[in-house]
Amino acid sequence: MTDTDLPWLAAPLAQWTTPPRGHAWLLHGAAGDGALELALRLAQAWLCDNRQPGGPCGVCASCHLSQTALHPDLLLLAPEAHLAEHPALAAWRAREDAPDGKRKPSRDIKVDAVRHAIDWSHASASRSQGKVMLLFPADAMNAVASNALLKTLEEPPAGVRLLLVTDDPERLLPTLRSRCQRWRLQGPDAATATAWLQAQGVAEPQVLLAAAGGLPLTARAWAAGGLDAAAWRALPRQVVRGAGLPDLPPPQWVAVLLKLCHDAMAVAAGAPPRYFPPGSVPEAVSLTRLDAWRGALLAVAAHAEHPWHAPLLTERLLAQAQAALRVK
């Protein structure tokens, strides 16, 4: 995926292709806005043989190697789970061994991977444009892995650039944040995102864009997964009737129900809903029950990656939602 596919990335790509002096940058922006895609394009531009303003040339040998995840001077540190989830990492995923079906893919950047990256950074560059180490999401490092990276982040070998990507810089250690120059990716405005989704064949794009919290890539992924605007509009009433829930993993279900809880509280307080279309959220619901439901959802969300028994958890979530959304 390129800045042509995501037109709102063209301006920041042109601005950051030639970065200011330094060696470490912290790019913060939502993955659903294209932060990962921008980071991959920046890395490709920094390693491009035909250095030019505006972005990589896309035709040189270095660009081809970057696009196929085979560039010897480009290293990606990403958890197994993110490699499996993000379409932009398909080329990197193809390089990895098939996951062991007996264990859950890790969501952490482990200290052994960081130590390997440090060793890699001290080896000579294979081509002439230096080396780039990309960490996504950087907050997937635990304290041990983060501390292992500190010295390299502060004094990297000559010609090595580090690009850390996260949607929330506050989840990084302050010692990491203080050693990076910050770039913030502003996502597209609603009109641009809606037009892009429509061009991608998404029906009623404004509905799914609101459902995804304004993140166009998330909205497109939901549409591709079968959660269209009609299903989203009908979801609150289905929950109230106990008619079942779409086939989603528990962490995603908790996120959806938190959005429904938010909108039900907004409507109960006389405000418009944010995520669901007007008129689709039950009215005259007790704020006290909704607040208790929100607390229960947040308690589950805090352990969203726990190996839940999905059918039992879904049944429990549905029962709680029905009780909370019962009209006064």
C-alpha positions in Angstrom: 0.0 0.0 0.0 1.4 3.4 -1.0 0.7 7.0 -0.6 -1.3 6.7 -3.9 -3.5 4.1 -2.3 -3.8 6.3 0.9 -3.7 9.9 -0.5 -3.6 11.6 2.9 -0.1 10.1 3.4 1.4 12.0 0.5 2.0 15.3 2.4 3.7 13.8 5.5 5.7 11.5 3.3 7.0 14.4 1.2 7.7 16.3 4.4 9.6 13.6 6.2 11.4 11.8 3.3 14.4 14.1 4.1 14.3 14.0 7.9 15.9 16.6 10.1 19.3 15.9 11.7 19.1 13.0 14.1 18.9 9.3 14.2 15.7 8.4 16.1 12.2 9.3 15.4 8.9 8.5 17.2 5.9 8.4 14.7 2.7 8.4 16.6 -0.6 7.9 14.8 -3.4 5.2 14.7 -2.7 2.1 12.6 -6.2 2.6 11.2 -5.1 5.9 9.8 -2.1 4.4 8.0 0.8 5.0 10.5 2.4 1.7 9.7 2.1 2.2 5.9 3.7 5.6 6.3 6.5 4.2 8.4 7.2 1.5 5.8 7.3 4.1 3.0 9.6 6.3 4.9 12.0 3.5 5.5 11.9 2.6 1.8 12.5 6.3 0.9 15.5 6.6 3.3 17.1 3.5 1.6 16.1 4.4 -2.0 19.0 4.4 -4.4 17.5 7.4 -6.3 17.2 9.8 -3.3 14.5 12.4 -4.2 12.1 14.6 -2.4 8.5 13.4 -2.1 9.1 9.7 -1.5 10.9 6.6 -2.8 11.2 6.1 -6.6 9.7 2.7 -6.4 11.7 1.3 -9.3 15.3 1.0 -8.1 16.8 -2.2 -6.6 16.6 -0.9 -3.1 12.9 -0.1 -3.4 12.2 -3.5 -4.8 14.1 -5.1 -1.9 12.2 -3.0 0.7 8.8 -3.8 -0.8 9.5 -7.5 -0.7 10.9 -7.4 2.8 14.3 -8.6 1.6 16.4 -5.4 2.0 19.4 -6.4 4.2 19.6 -2.9 5.6 15.9 -2.8 6.8 14.9 -4.6 9.9 11.4 -4.8 11.3 10.7 -5.6 14.9 7.0 -6.5 15.3 5.2 -9.1 17.4 3.9 -12.3 15.8 0.3 -11.3 16.3 0.8 -8.0 14.5 2.5 -9.7 11.6 -0.5 -11.9 11.3 -3.1 -9.1 11.5 -1.8 -6.3 9.3 -2.1 -6.5 5.5 0.8 -4.1 5.1 3.1 -6.7 6.7 2.2 -9.5 4.3 5.7 -9.6 2.8 7.3 -9.7 6.2 4.9 -12.4 7.3 5.9 -14.6 4.4 9.5 -14.6 5.6 8.6 -16.0 9.0 8.2 -19.7 9.9 4.6 -20.9 10.1 3.2 -20.2 13.6 2.9 -23.1 16.1 -0.8 -23.8 16.2 -0.4 -25.0 19.8 0.4 -21.6 21.2 -1.1 -18.1 20.9 0.9 -15.7 18.8 2.9 -13.3 21.0 1.8 -9.6 21.2 5.2 -8.6 22.6 8.5 -7.5 21.1 10.8 -9.7 23.1 14.2 -8.8 24.5 15.9 -11.5 22.4 14.6 -9.8 19.2 15.9 -6.5 20.5 19.3 -7.9 21.3 19.4 -9.4 17.8 18.5 -6.0 16.3 21.3 -4.4 18.3 23.8 -6.9 16.9 22.4 -6.3 13.4 22.8 -2.5 13.8 26.6 -2.9 14.4 27.2 -4.9 11.2 28.2 -2.9 8.1 25.5 -1.7 5.7 25.1 -3.8 2.6 24.2 -0.9 0.4 25.1 2.8 0.4 22.2 4.5 2.2 22.7 3.3 5.8 20.4 1.1 7.8 16.8 1.5 9.2 15.4 -0.3 12.2 11.6 -0.1 12.4 9.7 -1.0 15.6 5.9 -1.5 15.3 4.2 -1.0 17.7 7.1 0.3 19.8 5.0 0.0 23.0 4.9 -3.8 22.5 8.3 -3.8 24.1 8.2 -4.6 27.8 10.5 -2.8 30.3 13.4 -5.3 29.8 13.3 -5.0 26.0 13.0 -1.2 26.2 16.0 -0.9 28.5 18.0 -3.2 26.2 17.4 -0.7 23.4 18.3 2.4 25.3 22.0 2.6 24.6 21.5 2.0 20.9 18.7 4.5 20.8 21.0 7.1 22.5 24.2 6.3 20.5 23.5 4.2 17.5 26.2 3.1 15.1 27.0 5.5 12.3 24.4 5.4 9.5 21.7 3.7 11.5 18.2 5.3 11.8 15.5 4.1 14.2 11.8 4.7 13.6 9.5 3.8 16.5 5.7 3.7 15.7 3.0 3.8 18.3 -0.6 5.1 18.6 0.1 6.3 22.1 3.6 7.6 23.1 2.7 7.6 26.7 2.8 3.8 26.8 6.6 4.1 26.1 9.1 4.5 28.8 10.0 8.2 29.3 13.6 7.4 28.7 12.7 6.1 25.2 10.5 9.1 24.4 13.1 11.6 25.4 15.7 10.2 22.9 13.4 10.5 19.9 12.2 13.4 17.7 8.4 13.2 17.5 6.3 13.2 14.4 2.5 13.1 14.6 0.4 11.7 11.8 -2.9 13.5 11.4 -5.5 11.2 9.9 -7.7 12.3 7.0 -10.7 14.5 7.6 -14.1 12.8 7.4 -14.8 13.9 3.8 -11.5 12.6 2.5 -11.9 9.3 4.4 -15.5 8.9 3.3 -14.6 9.5 -0.3 -11.7 7.0 -0.1 -13.9 4.3 1.4 -16.6 4.9 -1.2 -13.9 4.5 -3.9 -12.9 1.2 -2.2 -16.5 -0.1 -2.7 -17.7 0.3 0.9 -21.4 0.9 1.0 -22.6 3.7 3.3 -19.0 4.6 4.2 -20.0 7.3 6.7 -21.7 4.7 8.9 -18.7 2.4 9.1 -16.3 5.3 9.4 -18.2 6.5 12.5 -18.2 2.9 13.8 -14.5 2.7 13.5 -13.9 5.9 15.3 -12.9 7.8 12.2 -10.2 5.3 11.2 -10.6 4.5 7.4 -8.4 1.4 7.3 -10.3 -0.1 10.2 -13.6 0.7 8.5 -12.4 -1.0 5.3 -11.2 -4.0 7.2 -14.6 -4.4 8.9 -16.4 -4.1 5.6 -14.1 -6.7 4.1 -14.8 -9.0 7.0 -18.6 -8.8 6.4 -19.5 -6.2 9.1 -21.3 -3.8 6.8 -23.3 -0.7 7.6 -26.7 -2.5 7.7 -25.3 -5.0 10.2 -23.8 -2.2 12.3 -27.1 -0.3 12.4 -29.0 -3.4 13.4 -26.5 -4.5 16.1 -27.9 -2.6 19.1 -31.4 -4.0 18.6 -30.0 -7.5 18.1 -28.1 -7.2 21.4 -31.2 -6.1 23.2 -33.2 -9.1 21.8 -30.4 -11.5 22.6 -30.3 -12.5 19.0 -26.6 -13.3 19.0 -23.4 -11.5 18.1 -21.4 -11.4 14.9 -18.4 -13.8 14.9 -15.7 -11.7 16.4 -12.8 -12.5 18.8 -13.5 -11.5 22.4 -11.2 -8.4 22.4 -13.1 -7.0 19.4 -16.4 -7.8 21.0 -15.5 -5.9 24.1 -14.5 -2.9 22.0 -17.8 -3.0 20.1 -19.8 -3.2 23.3 -17.9 -0.4 24.9 -18.9 1.8 21.9 -22.5 0.7 22.3 -22.3 1.5 26.0 -20.8 4.9 25.3 -23.6 5.8 22.8 -26.3 4.5 25.1 -25.0 6.8 27.9 -24.8 9.7 25.5 -28.4 9.2 24.3 -29.6 8.8 27.9 -27.9 12.1 28.8 -29.6 13.8 25.8 -26.5 13.9 23.5 -26.2 12.3 20.0 -24.5 9.0 19.6 -20.9 8.9 18.3 -20.4 5.4 16.9 -23.9 4.2 15.9 -26.4 6.0 13.6 -29.0 8.1 15.3 -32.1 6.2 16.1 -30.4 2.8 16.4 -29.4 3.0 20.1 -32.1 2.2 22.7 -33.4 5.3 24.6 -34.7 5.8 28.1 -32.1 3.5 29.6 -30.9 3.8 33.2 -27.6 5.6 33.5 -26.9 3.7 36.7 -27.1 0.4 35.0 -25.1 1.7 32.0 -22.3 2.9 34.3 -22.2 -0.5 36.0 -22.1 -2.2 32.6 -19.2 0.1 31.5 -17.2 -0.9 34.6 -17.8 -4.6 33.9 -16.7 -4.2 30.3 -13.5 -2.3 31.3 -12.7 -5.1 33.7 -12.8 -7.6 30.9 -10.9 -5.2 28.5 -8.0 -5.1 31.0 -7.5 -8.8 30.3 -8.7 -8.9 26.7 -5.7 -11.1 25.6 -6.5 -13.7 28.2 -7.2 -17.1 26.6 -11.0 -16.8 27.2 -13.4 -19.6 26.3 -15.0 -17.5 23.5 -18.6 -18.9 23.6 -18.9 -18.6 27.3 -17.5 -15.1 27.4 -19.8 -14.1 24.5 -22.8 -15.5 26.3 -21.8 -13.6 29.4 -21.2 -10.3 27.5 -24.6 -10.6 25.8 -26.4 -11.2 29.1 -24.8 -8.2 30.7 -25.6 -6.0 27.6 -29.3 -7.1 27.7 -29.6 -6.3 31.4 -27.9 -2.9 31.0 -29.9 -1.8 27.9 -33.3 -2.8 29.3 -35.6 0.2 29.0 -36.5 1.8 32.4 
